[in-house]
Amino acid sequence: MIWMSKLLRIVHLFPELLNLYADQGNIAVLAKRAQARDCEVSVQRVKLGDSLDLENSDILVLGGGSDREQAVVAKELMRYRADLLTAIEAGLPVLAVCGGYQLLGHYYELPNHEKISGLGLLDFITKAGNKRLIGDIAISWLDEAGHDRGETIVGFENHGGRTIHSYPSLGRVLRGYGNNGDDQLEGLQYKGVVATYIHGPLLPKNPHLADDLLQKALRYRYGESFSWCSLDDQLAMRAHQFLLNRTLSR
């Protein structure tokens, strides 16, 4: 078990703006699964005008929002860009979903060629397509070397953007669209960053991914190996399997 002295600090960035796809559910899952392993959990909700204390952050969650909201958040976070870049390179875990994913890149280009600036924390761009990519999605979860981990991730996607990048992908699309609807890849992984278009929210349907993020956060903060106890996920994984079967049968 992990000792109670281990404090995990979850930072939810701009929940009043970036919570279009029930991203609060991701926070709840991370907190509950950490507490079930005897971690003390602190959830800080950083809103517009609040300061961001990266030195006391163990995992950042950046959710989805509209184009307008993304532009507001990008402007707000730009003053922390240098510190964010340093923290990401040091391995700070970040879960970025949909609009939050796009914000990590250089910009999002609209159909009229207007560009919504991103943070440029990672080297990619997103361009709007002719139609939205909507529906249930299932992917084969990959490790950072591109090898199949033998597990799946399921959820829902709804995005107009097409993202192409050269980073390791989160997974290979089994059914759905993924990053751009063409290369059959979904999301990206870079050090502690997990970015994805899968929402609805993501983590309640994929407790194994939540645990992976929690382990990264604890290693980032404490630099130690932990005896990681398993939780009783029978019901959660039955729900996961049901969604997987339903998605693949369509």
N, C-alpha and C positions, 0 to 999 in steps of 0.2 A: 504494500500500500504506500501511497505518497503521504508524507507527514503533513499534519495540519499547518505546519509552519510555512508550507509552500503557498505563496499568494500568487494568484493568476489575475492579471489585470487586462480585461477586455475593453477595447475602446471602440465604440460605435460612432462613426463619423457622420454627422449631420442627419440624424434620423428623421428630422422634420422635413427634409428635402429628398433624401435618398431612401425611401421605404416604399417604392412603387409596387414591389412584388413580395410583400410580407417578409422583408428582411429581418424584422424583429424576431421571427422564428429561428433564424440562425443564431442570434444572440442567446436566446433561451436554451437552445440545445447545447451550445458550448458551455454555458454556465452550469446547467444541470448535470451534464456528464462529468465536468470537472469536480463539482461538489460531491457527486456520487463516489468519487475516488478520494474524498477527504481533503480536497483543495479548498482553501479560502478563496472566494471569487469576488472581485470588484469589477463592476460594469460602469464605465464612464461614458456618458452620452455627450459628445462634443457638438454644440450647436453654433450657428453663426455668431461670431463675436467672441466665442470662448477661446481660451488658449489651448494649444495642443502640447502636452508634455510627453514627448517621445521617449525620454529617458525612463519614464515610469509606465511604458506601454509594452505589453507582452504579445498582443495580437490586435491588429486593426481590422475592422469590418467596414467595407465601403459598398453600399448597396446601389440599387438602380433608381433612376429618376428620368424625368423628361429632358429634352435638349436644353431647355431654359435653365432647369435646375442644375444640370451638369455644368453649364457655363458659370453659374454663381459659385458652385463648389470649387471649380478649377481656379477661379480668381481668389477665393478665400484661402485655398491650400497652397497657392503659389508662394506665399511668404515663408512656407515651411519646406519648400521644394528641396533645398540643399540638405536639410536635416533628414528629410524622408529618404532621399537618395542614399545618404550615408547609412541610415538604419536598415534599408532594404539590402544593401550590399553586405551588411553585417549579419543578415539572416532574419530580420524581423518578420514574423509571419503576417501576411496580409491576405484576407479573403475579399476579393473584388468581384462583384456580381453585375453583369449586364452593363448598365451605364457606368458603374464603378470600374469595370474592366476597361471600357473605352477611355476613361479618364487617365488611366496609367500611361497611355500612348501619347503621341505628339499632338494629334488632332482628330476630330470627327468631321468629315466633309459631307455637307448636306447636298441634296439633289441640285440646288441652285449654285453649288460650288462654294458657298459660304463655309468657312471653317470654324468649328468650335474648338478652341484651344484646349488641349489636355495638359497634363503635368510633365510629360516627357520623361517619366521615371523609367520607362522601358521603351525600346526602340521599335515602335510599330505605329501604323495609322489605321483608321477605320473610315470607310466610305459608305454612304447610303446606297442601298440597292433599289431596284424598281418596285419590289414588293417586300412586305414583311415576312420573316421566316417564323412561322407560328406552329406550335404543336408539341405533343409529348416527345421526349428525346431519351434515348438510352445510349450509353457509351461504355466501351471497354476501358477501364482505368489503366493508365500507363504509368510506369515509373519514369524518372527523369532521363533515363537512357533509352526510352522508347519501348521498353519491354512490357508485355502484358502482365499485370499483377494478379490476374485470375479473379478479379472482382469487377462489378459493374456499378455505374452511377446512373441514376434515373432522375427525371424531373420534367420541367416544362420550359420552353423557350418562346420568346416573343420579341424579336428585334429586327430593325430595319438595316442595321449596320452590317457591313462585311469586313471582317478583320483578317488580315494575313500577317503572319510573323514568322520568325525563324527560331523561336524558343521551343523547348520541348512542350508538347501538347499535354493537356490533362487526360485526354482520352481519344480513342478512335470511335467514330460514330457508327453505331449499330442500326439505329433508326432515328431519323430527324435530320437536321441541317448542320448544326455546329457553328464554327467560326464564320463561315461564308457560304455554305451550301454547295461548295465545289470540291474541296480537298478532303472531305470526310474526317476532319480533325476538329476537336472541340477544346476551347480554353487554352491556357498556358500555365506552365510551372517555371518559376525562376527563383532559386534559393528558397526563401520562405513564402514566396508569393504563389497563391492559387487564384487564377482569374478565370471566369467562366460566364457563359450566357445561360446557364441552367439555374432556374429559380423556382419559386412557387410556394414556399422557400426551399432551398437546397438541402440543408443538413437534416431536417426531420426525416427525410426519405433515405438519407445516406449516413447513418451513424458511424460507419467505418471511416468516412472522410472527415467527419467531425473529430474523431479520435486522432487521426493523423495530424490535423491542425493543432490539437491540444498538445500532442507530444512535441511538435516543433516549437510551440510556444514555451513549454517548460524547459526544453533544451536551450532555447535562445536565452532565457532568463537565468537559468541556474547552471547550464553547462554540464549537467550530470546525466547519468543513466538511471532510470527509474524502473522498479518492478511494477509493471503496469497491469493492474487487475482487470479482468474481463467483466463486462456487465451483462445482465440477462437481456439480450436483444432479440429474443425469439419473436415477439410481436412486431417489433420494428422491422426485422428482416423478412417476416412473412408479408408485411405491407410492401416492402421493397420488391420482393419477388412477384407479388401480384401486379405491381405497376410495371415491372420489367416484362412480364408475360403479356400484359395487355398492350404495351407499346410495341413489342416485337410482332404481335399477331396482326397488327393493322397494316 
